[in-house]
Amino acid sequence: MARNPRYDILFEPVRIGPKTAPNRFYQVPHASGMTNANPHVRAAFRGMKAEGGWGVVCTGACSVHPSSDDSPFPFASLWDDADVKSHAVMTDAVHAHGALAGVELWHGGAAAVNRTTRHAPLSPSGVPWMATHVGFMSSQRPKIMDKADIREMRGWYHDAAIRAERAGFDILYVYSGMGYLPYQFLLTEYNQRTDEYGGPMQNRVRLTRELIDTVRQATGGRCAVALRISMQELRARPSANAESEAHEAIGHLKDDPDLFDVKMDYSVTDCAASRFTPEGSHEPIIDFVKTVTKKPVVGVGRFTSPDTMVSQIRRGVLDLIGGARPSIADPFLPQKINEGREADIRECIGCNMCISSWHDGVWVRCSQNPTAGEEWRRGWHPEKTKKDGKGSVLVVGGGPAGLEAALTLGRRGFEVSVAERSRQFGGRLLWEAALPGLKQWFRVVDYRLGQLRQMPNVHLYPESEMSAEDVLGFGAEHVVIATGSGWLPVLCNNTEIPSGTLDAPRIYTPADLMRGVVPEGPVAVFDYDNYYLGSAVAEDLSAKGCAVTYITTAGAAAAWSFMTNEQPLVHQALTKRGIAFRTLETVTGFDGETLHLAQFFTNEPRSIPARSLVIVGQRQGGSALHDALQKADLAAVGIRSLHLTGDAYAPGAIVHAVYNGHKTAQELGHPAAEITVRRDFPFPPDAHPAAKAAE
């Protein structure tokens, strides 16, 4: 298919200092969980995006010195020659497909408390980052930087820039955003200095300017130098010399970098979940930058629509379309637009499972793209599947796992039939995606159905509930059971173990709500699942006119959603809807009129009036159909293999269901001895020939 001419502008080259990006698709620096300890995994993950058409592909945060140690969170480094060898594998992979490679040189300052290296944190005036989440808390306070510290830091950037060029990077970043050290000099809360680095904005930008000059001088102007800067706080602050402090800062720096990469200040707004934030949400904050500087500007906004991308460029908001989450969900997004296959884009759903992987300290994972992070380890490709499938497969269940299994099996060449008992395909997402804010999650289903309906070897059968006898008589050689999981009306005690039930009227679980039950109010929602569903159910019931109280055993509503940047927004949404919420409490009794509670740690008794109780807590996998088939003589009817996958195998989030469905499909028909999962290791000093030659 030919490219739509209205998207031609996206494929124009863009000059970035001494380098030229081949198109306007720019994978901005983003966390991947892949460090220098995983050079091949990281190279394959980033290289896949270059193969898919992204013109620039960058690393995530890359520390310039051991005094910027973010452990236990994963980060890259450019501290020594061994690091050069690790990064060179990634730049080789990116360059192999004609893209530029960028590195985000980073110093965390007071936000990096150096748990492993045990360096004292550094900050302009000794002001710490007082994080409220246990993963980021520290009793270590930062050292006030003196002039010698600032000189040393310029030296760290100088040396890191030299190593970055040796590793093959084309674009070298100075990261002055999201609370990290150069940005701490921009904010008056952090920067209370009275010397030439403090006070008026022209002084506060001095360090950022010096670092840009240092990086450029270190590489003799051969590499492009990018500035990544956060705008949210500065845009909100008035300035006597400009429209805002953001305008003033960009005005002082307008000629210094070769590229501006503009973003928000906080993960909650910079990498905002689709549940609360639409595509292109950064624009009101960063839209002025191109009016101040003539240098190219890149920014993000969870862009998945090529029309939105074109609009950003034509209206003078951006020069390059930044992608982080969309580049994970579909590394081949640019190529699909270039080939006129916009309908084949695997659109990001904005669930933020990718950022949760960084909080977990593991490789990136994606609800839409189960191959993310598995390109090298398992040899999975997001678009190409080995055509090695022979015979027929029956997939029972048309939810996320069943559809992903069917798609991958179909691509392998099997004759695939999907039997779904409901009239529509989608499983749990038929209901969940109708909850407040979750509409875009149905992209998981839409993408897979769209692909499956184009495949002549795949047959979809809605309203087809299958018994064991039906499966045995179907004639398929392989059977995959993906029938989902069930919610249990089980309480949670103060040992944090699900246990105990209540004998009372009007006690429900999400399974009841899926069937259309509308509880009588006032309703109490008891949530110890701790992810999105409990709070989304509370919002939904409130929107239906019920008086709702949200109760959780955790210290915050939807406690695990801290991992996906949603927790503050969940609290704001509950407050906006007038939903009362109670934390650190567990349910101990209910008689249909009064709900009895206990404080989680002290067992202090409490009570509230309620007519209905919805328990969002324990889920249970398993399948009666699978159990029955295991007892049957499968070989007698020609069934060679039986598989249980998705939530029926082990309940989880959408990301787990899709991954398990994909894994089942990739491994079906292969003996366990043939399935290879490679382990990655850091390089010894002389391991990479290109880096060794550069020395």
Salt bridges, closest charged atoms under 4 A:
ASP8 OD1 - ARG3 NE 2.86
GLU12 OE1 - ARG24 NH2 2.67
GLU51 OE2 - HIS381 NE2 3.01
GLU51 OE2 - LYS384 NZ 3.27
ASP81 OD1 - ARG166 NH1 3.12
ASP92 OD2 - HIS688 NE2 3.24
GLU104 OE2 - ARG228 NH1 2.88
ASP146 OD2 - LYS143 NZ 3.88
ASP149 OD2 - LYS143 NZ 2.46
ASP159 OD1 - HIS158 ND1 3.21
GLU165 OE2 - ARG222 NE 2.62
ASP170 OD1 - LYS19 NZ 3.64
ASP170 OD2 - HIS95 NE2 2.73
GLU189 OE2 - ARG237 NH2 2.61
ASP195 OD2 - ARG193 NH2 2.80
GLU196 OE2 - LYS147 NZ 3.29
GLU210 OE1 - ARG154 NH1 2.85
GLU233 OE1 - ARG237 NH2 3.18
GLU243 OE2 - ARG235 NH2 3.92
GLU243 OE1 - HIS247 NE2 3.52
GLU245 OE2 - ARG204 NH2 3.10
GLU248 OE2 - HIS252 NE2 3.47
ASP256 OD1 - ARG209 NE 3.20
ASP258 OD2 - ARG216 NH2 3.26
ASP261 OD2 - ARG228 NE 3.23
ASP270 OD2 - LYS263 NZ 3.11
ASP270 OD1 - HIS282 NE2 3.90
GLU283 OE2 - ARG315 NH1 2.63
ASP287 OD1 - ARG235 NH1 3.11
ASP307 OD1 - ARG6 NE 2.88
ASP319 OD1 - LYS290 NZ 3.01
ASP330 OD2 - LYS336 NZ 2.70
ASP330 OD1 - ARG346 NH1 3.87
GLU339 OE1 - ARG341 NE 2.92
ASP344 OD2 - ARG341 NH1 3.15
GLU347 OE2 - ARG443 NH2 3.63
ASP360 OD2 - ARG365 NH2 2.43
GLU374 OE2 - ARG377 NH2 2.83
GLU374 OE1 - ARG378 NE 3.48
GLU383 OE2 - LYS336 NZ 2.93
GLU383 OE2 - ARG346 NH2 3.12
ASP388 OD1 - ARG412 NE 2.79
ASP388 OD2 - HIS670 NE2 3.20
GLU404 OE1 - ARG448 NE 2.66
GLU404 OE2 - HIS662 ND1 2.65
GLU415 OE2 - HIS459 NE2 2.69
GLU432 OE2 - ARG428 NE 3.06
GLU463 OE2 - ARG423 NE 3.56
GLU477 OE1 - ARG640 NH1 3.58
ASP512 OD1 - ARG515 NH2 2.52
GLU520 OE2 - ARG611 NE 2.90
GLU539 OE2 - ARG275 NH2 3.08
GLU539 OE1 - ARG577 NE 2.87
ASP540 OD2 - LYS544 NZ 2.66
GLU585 OE1 - ARG582 NE 2.67
GLU585 OE2 - ARG606 NH1 2.68
GLU593 OE2 - ARG611 NH1 2.38
GLU604 OE1 - ARG606 NH2 3.00
ASP647 OD2 - ARG428 NH1 2.84
ASP647 OD2 - ARG619 NH2 2.88
GLU667 OE2 - ARG378 NH1 3.51
GLU667 OE1 - LYS663 NZ 3.34
GLU674 OE1 - HIS670 ND1 3.45
ASP680 OD1 - HIS40 ND1 2.94
GLU695 OE2 - LYS85 NZ 2.60
GLU695 OE2 - ARG166 NH2 3.68
